[in-house]
Amino acid sequence: QNANLTSKTGTIDKVSGNVHLQDDVVVVAQERGTTMTTDSLNWDRNQDLVTTKDLVTIEDQQGTVTGTGMTAHPTLKTAQLNEDVKAVINTAQDTASSVTAAQTVEITCDGSMQMDQMKMYAVFHDNVVAVEASTGRQLYADKMEVWFDEKNKKIKKVVCTGNVKVVQGNNASYAEKMTYNGIDETLTMSGRPKMVFDTGDNQGKGMFQQ
């Protein structure tokens, strides 16, 4: 799709068509209304490859994603943020109106995050933590895969694997795998699941495990 690229300085190789942008780089994808900002950007036209080693911020109605270092293939509509990723995803049904902080899910990870716009899919790696603002529920995993609904861009399905833990208040659940269905808002845990409940007993006997 068409995009507007601006920066303080830039160079274009007329032979290869490669572009280097430097300082206050802003890329606006007109069709989706997506804005990306960073400090430097390299575009290899022949390889359909966009790269940067700097901090990247991507914003649209679906939310905001930040991370350090990026590799993207614009034609394939795929991208990878390399490390220290933070995604704040809007969960409001109507994105046309202003979204409050309580209508978000925040996902962070130490490793990389891959995005596939065609498949409406993203995957987070290494020390993944997701926090649902409205409930305070926290989810931990080694890997988290997220599918979005193509029509409303909301979370349709989440699959977490590796050291999965879900915490809400004093209650916690553990498993090797967890699947979240965004349509009916259900959690399914498999692989030696364990649940720990706080029954509110002030005498120290209030923890119940299943």
Secondary structure, 3 states (H helix, E strand, C coil): CCEEEECCEEEECCCCCCEEEEEEEEEEECCCCEEEEEEEEEEECCCCEEEEEEEEEEEECCEEEEEEEEEEECCCCEEEEEEEEEEEEECCCCCCCCCCHHHEEEEEECCCEEEECCCCEEEEEEEEEEEECCCCCEEEEEEEEEEECCCCCCEEEEEEEEEEEEEECCEEEEEEEEEEECCCCEEEEECCCEEEEECCCCCCCCEEEC
